[in-house]
Amino acid sequence: MNTPTKASITVSLIEALFAVILGNLAYFFVGPSFHLPRHRPFQLDWGLVVDFWLCVVAYGLIRTARKWK
């Protein structure tokens, strides 16, 4: 069984951080065109779903780009 090394865990955390930053930047620029209702704290809404989806897409793109390298 392969145990993750400290370096691989650090790389994964950095990838996840960049994915969240890129996903939130994408939502910041594209979000207003969706005309979603204003977010209410502690409630799930379409804005959060779209933001999460953009972060997942960014993470997938980062992981794919690293595998092509």
C-alpha distances in whole Angstrom, upper triangle without the diagonal:
4,6,10,12,16,17,15,16,20,20,19,21,24,23,24,27,28,28,30,32,33,33,35,38,38,39,41,43,43,43,46,47,45,48,46,48,47,44,45,42,40,40,38,40,40,40,37,35,36,35,32,32,33,30,27,29,29,25,25,27,25,22,24,26,23,21,25,25
4,6,9,13,14,11,13,16,16,15,18,21,20,21,24,25,25,27,29,30,30,33,35,35,36,39,40,40,40,44,45,43,46,44,46,45,42,43,41,39,39,37,39,39,38,35,34,34,33,30,30,30,27,25,27,26,23,22,24,22,19,21,23,20,18,22,22
4,6,10,12,10,10,14,15,14,16,19,19,19,22,24,24,26,28,29,29,31,33,34,35,37,39,39,39,43,44,43,45,43,45,44,41,41,39,37,38,36,38,38,37,34,33,34,32,29,29,30,27,25,27,26,22,22,25,22,19,22,23,20,20,23,23
4,7,8,6,7,10,11,10,12,15,15,16,18,20,21,22,24,25,26,28,30,31,32,34,36,36,36,40,41,40,43,41,42,41,38,39,36,34,35,34,35,35,34,31,30,31,29,26,27,27,24,22,24,23,19,20,22,19,17,19,21,17,17,21,20
4,5,5,6,9,10,11,12,14,15,17,18,20,21,23,25,26,27,29,30,31,33,35,36,37,37,41,42,41,44,42,43,42,39,40,38,36,37,36,37,37,36,33,32,33,30,28,29,28,25,24,26,24,20,22,23,20,18,21,21,18,18,22,20
4,6,5,6,9,10,11,12,14,15,16,18,20,21,23,24,26,27,29,30,32,33,35,36,36,40,41,40,43,41,42,41,38,38,36,34,36,34,36,36,35,31,32,32,29,27,28,28,24,23,25,23,20,22,23,20,18,21,22,18,19,23,21
4,5,5,6,9,10,11,12,14,15,17,18,20,21,22,24,26,27,28,30,31,33,34,35,38,40,39,42,40,42,40,38,39,36,35,36,35,36,36,34,31,31,31,28,26,27,26,23,22,24,21,18,20,21,17,16,19,19,15,17,20,18
4,5,5,6,9,10,10,12,14,15,16,18,20,21,22,24,26,27,28,30,32,32,33,36,38,37,40,38,40,39,36,37,35,33,34,33,34,33,32,29,29,29,26,24,24,24,20,19,21,19,16,17,18,15,13,16,16,13,14,17,16
4,5,5,6,9,10,11,12,14,15,17,18,20,21,23,24,26,27,28,30,31,31,35,36,35,38,36,37,36,33,34,32,30,31,30,31,31,30,27,27,27,24,22,23,23,19,18,20,18,15,17,18,15,14,17,18,15,16,20,19
4,5,5,6,9,10,10,12,14,15,17,18,20,21,22,24,26,27,29,30,30,34,35,35,37,35,37,35,33,34,31,30,32,30,32,31,29,26,27,27,24,22,23,22,19,19,20,18,15,17,18,15,14,18,17,15,17,20,18
4,5,5,6,9,10,11,12,14,15,16,18,20,21,22,24,25,27,28,29,32,33,33,36,34,36,35,32,34,32,31,32,30,31,30,28,26,26,25,23,21,21,20,17,17,18,15,12,14,15,11,11,14,14,11,13,16,15
4,5,5,6,9,10,10,12,14,15,16,18,20,21,22,24,26,26,27,30,32,31,33,32,33,33,30,31,29,28,29,27,28,27,26,23,23,23,20,18,18,18,14,14,15,13,10,12,13,10,9,13,14,11,13,16,16
4,5,5,6,9,10,11,12,14,15,17,18,20,21,22,24,25,25,29,31,30,32,30,32,30,28,29,27,25,27,25,26,26,24,21,22,22,19,17,18,17,14,14,16,14,11,14,15,12,12,16,16,14,16,19,19
4,5,5,6,8,10,11,12,14,15,16,18,20,21,23,24,24,28,29,29,31,30,32,30,28,29,27,27,28,26,27,27,24,22,22,22,19,17,18,17,13,14,16,13,11,14,14,11,11,15,14,12,16,18,17
4,5,5,6,9,10,10,12,14,15,16,18,20,21,22,23,26,27,27,30,28,30,29,27,29,27,27,27,25,26,25,23,20,20,20,17,15,16,14,11,11,12,9,7,10,10,7,8,11,11,10,13,15,15
4,5,5,6,9,10,10,12,14,15,16,18,20,21,21,24,26,25,27,26,27,27,24,26,24,23,24,22,23,22,20,17,17,17,14,12,13,12,9,9,11,9,6,10,11,9,10,13,14,13,15,18,18
4,5,5,6,9,10,11,12,14,15,16,19,20,20,23,25,25,27,25,27,25,23,25,23,22,23,22,23,22,20,17,18,18,14,13,15,13,10,11,13,10,9,13,13,11,12,16,16,15,18,20,20
4,5,5,6,8,10,10,12,14,15,16,18,19,22,23,23,26,25,27,26,24,26,24,24,25,23,23,22,20,18,18,17,14,13,14,12,9,11,12,8,8,11,11,8,11,14,13,13,16,18,17
4,5,5,6,8,10,10,12,14,15,16,17,20,21,21,24,22,24,24,22,24,23,23,23,21,21,19,17,15,15,14,11,10,11,9,5,7,8,5,5,8,9,7,10,12,12,13,16,17,18
4,6,5,6,8,10,10,12,14,15,15,18,20,19,22,20,22,21,19,21,19,19,20,18,18,17,15,12,13,12,9,8,10,8,5,8,10,8,8,11,12,11,13,16,16,17,19,21,21
4,6,5,6,9,10,10,12,14,14,17,19,19,22,21,22,21,19,22,20,21,22,20,20,19,16,14,16,14,11,11,13,10,8,11,12,9,10,14,13,12,15,17,17,17,21,22,22
4,5,5,6,9,10,11,12,13,16,18,18,20,20,22,22,20,23,22,23,23,21,20,19,16,15,15,13,10,11,12,8,7,10,10,6,9,12,11,10,13,15,14,16,19,20,20
4,5,5,6,9,10,10,11,14,15,15,18,17,19,19,17,20,20,20,20,18,17,15,12,11,12,9,7,8,8,5,4,8,8,6,8,11,11,11,14,16,16,17,20,21,22
4,5,5,6,9,10,9,13,15,14,16,15,17,16,15,18,17,18,18,16,16,14,11,10,12,10,6,8,10,7,7,11,11,10,12,15,15,15,17,19,19,21,23,24,25
4,5,5,6,9,9,12,14,15,17,17,19,18,17,20,20,21,21,20,18,17,13,14,15,12,9,12,13,9,9,13,13,10,13,16,15,15,18,20,19,21,24,24,25
4,5,5,6,8,11,12,12,15,15,18,18,17,21,21,22,22,19,18,15,12,13,13,10,8,11,11,7,9,12,11,9,13,14,13,14,18,18,18,20,23,23,24
4,5,5,5,8,10,10,12,12,14,14,14,17,18,19,18,16,14,12,9,10,11,8,6,9,10,7,9,12,12,11,14,16,16,17,20,21,21,23,25,26,27
4,6,6,7,10,11,12,12,15,14,14,17,18,20,19,18,16,14,11,12,14,11,9,12,13,11,12,15,15,14,17,19,19,19,22,24,23,25,28,28,29
4,6,7,8,10,12,13,16,16,17,20,21,23,22,21,18,16,13,15,16,13,11,15,15,12,14,17,16,14,18,20,18,19,23,23,23,25,28,28,29
4,6,6,7,10,11,14,15,16,20,21,23,21,19,17,14,11,13,14,10,10,13,13,10,13,16,14,14,18,19,18,20,23,23,23,25,28,28,29
4,5,5,7,8,11,11,12,16,18,19,18,16,13,11,8,10,11,8,8,12,12,10,13,16,15,15,18,20,20,21,24,25,25,27,29,30,31
4,5,6,7,10,11,13,16,18,21,19,18,15,13,10,13,14,12,12,16,16,14,17,19,19,19,22,24,23,25,28,28,28,31,33,33,34
4,6,8,12,13,15,19,21,23,21,20,16,13,12,15,15,12,13,17,16,14,18,20,19,19,23,23,23,25,28,28,28,31,33,33,34
4,6,9,12,13,17,19,21,19,16,13,10,9,12,12,9,11,15,14,13,16,18,17,19,22,22,22,25,27,27,28,31,32,33,34
4,7,9,12,15,18,20,18,16,13,10,9,13,14,12,14,17,17,16,19,21,21,22,25,26,26,28,30,31,31,34,36,36,38
4,7,8,12,15,17,14,13,9,7,6,10,11,10,12,15,15,15,18,20,20,21,24,25,25,27,29,30,31,33,35,36,38
4,6,9,13,15,12,12,8,8,8,11,13,12,14,16,17,18,20,22,23,24,26,28,28,30,32,33,34,36,38,39,40
4,7,10,13,11,11,9,10,8,11,13,13,14,16,18,18,20,22,23,24,26,28,29,30,32,33,34,36,38,39,41
4,6,9,8,8,7,9,7,8,11,12,12,14,16,17,18,20,22,22,24,26,27,28,30,32,33,34,36,38,39
4,7,6,8,8,11,10,10,13,15,15,16,19,20,20,22,24,25,26,28,30,31,32,34,35,37,39,40,41
4,6,8,10,13,12,11,14,16,15,16,19,20,20,22,24,25,25,28,30,30,31,34,35,36,38,40,41
4,7,10,13,13,11,13,16,15,15,18,20,19,21,24,24,25,27,29,29,30,33,34,35,37,39,40
4,6,10,11,9,11,14,14,14,17,19,19,20,23,24,24,26,28,29,30,32,34,35,36,38,40
4,7,8,7,8,11,11,11,13,16,16,17,20,21,22,23,25,26,27,29,31,32,33,36,37
4,5,6,7,9,10,11,13,15,16,17,19,20,21,23,25,26,27,29,31,32,34,35,37
4,5,5,6,8,10,10,12,14,15,16,18,20,21,22,24,26,27,28,30,32,33,35
4,5,5,6,8,10,11,12,14,15,16,18,20,21,23,24,26,27,29,30,32,33
4,5,5,6,8,10,11,12,14,15,16,18,20,21,22,24,26,27,29,30,32
4,5,5,6,9,10,11,12,14,15,16,18,20,21,22,24,26,27,29,31
4,5,5,6,9,10,10,12,14,15,16,18,20,21,22,24,26,27,29
4,5,5,6,9,10,11,12,14,15,17,19,20,21,23,25,26,27
4,5,5,6,9,10,11,12,14,15,17,18,20,21,23,25,26
4,5,5,6,9,10,11,12,14,15,16,18,20,21,23,25
4,5,5,6,9,10,11,12,14,15,16,18,20,21,23
4,5,5,6,9,10,10,12,14,15,17,18,20,21
4,5,5,6,9,10,11,12,14,15,17,18,20
4,5,5,6,9,10,10,12,14,15,17,19
4,5,5,6,9,10,10,12,14,15,17
4,5,5,6,9,10,11,12,14,16
4,5,5,6,9,10,11,12,14
4,5,5,6,9,10,11,12
4,5,5,6,9,10,11
4,5,5,6,9,10
4,5,5,6,9
4,5,5,6
4,5,5
4,5
4
